[in-house]
């Protein structure tokens, strides 16, 4: 399985690259950091014709989830105190 960084580790607020899934596809999305993961601050958003919709979150207690297609997803990182990134694995 190939891991791809979609949001480089940093402390600044930022949005990941899009995760585009066709019907029936799945992809694991998760957090990575050199130290301990923070409690929260990572929203998983689903792209819609209007505003994105919150469909989940990544936290220290749940640092990875499996997304199902079809859909276009992205992860929004809020300001953090430790450098944290986001990866996918297919």
KAGIHU-V545517 format. One record per pair of residues at least 6 apart in sequence whose ideal C-beta (glycine too) atoms are under 6 Angstrom apart, sorted by sequence separation. I is the first residue (numbers start at 1). J is the second residue. D is the distance in whole Angstrom. If there is no record, write none. Layout:
((I;J;D) (I;J;D))
//
This chain:
((21;27;6) (31;37;6) (67;73;5) (45;52;4) (46;53;5) (19;27;6) (7;16;4) (46;55;5) (56;65;6) (6;16;4) (6;17;4) (43;54;6) (44;55;5) (75;86;5) (44;56;4) (43;57;6) (42;58;4) (40;59;5) (39;60;6) (37;60;4) (46;71;5) (47;72;4) (37;63;6) (31;58;5) (46;73;6) (45;74;5) (44;75;6) (31;63;5) (30;63;5) (42;75;6) (43;76;5) (30;64;3) (42;77;6) (28;64;6) (41;78;4) (28;66;5) (29;67;6) (41;80;6) (26;66;5) (27;67;5) (26;68;5) (38;80;6) (25;69;4) (23;69;6) (22;69;5) (23;70;4) (35;82;6) (21;69;3) (22;70;6) (33;82;6) (21;71;6) (33;84;4) (20;72;5) (31;84;6) (32;85;5) (18;72;5) (19;73;4) (32;87;6) (18;74;6) (30;87;6) (16;74;5) (15;74;6) (16;75;4) (29;88;5) (15;76;5) (27;88;5) (28;89;4) (14;77;5) (27;90;5) (13;78;5) (13;79;5) (11;80;5) (19;88;6) (16;86;5) (11;83;5) (10;83;5) (9;83;4) (9;84;6) (9;85;4) (8;85;5) (7;85;5) (7;86;4) (5;85;6) (6;86;5) (5;87;5) (6;88;6) (3;87;5) (4;88;5) (3;89;5) (1;89;5))
//
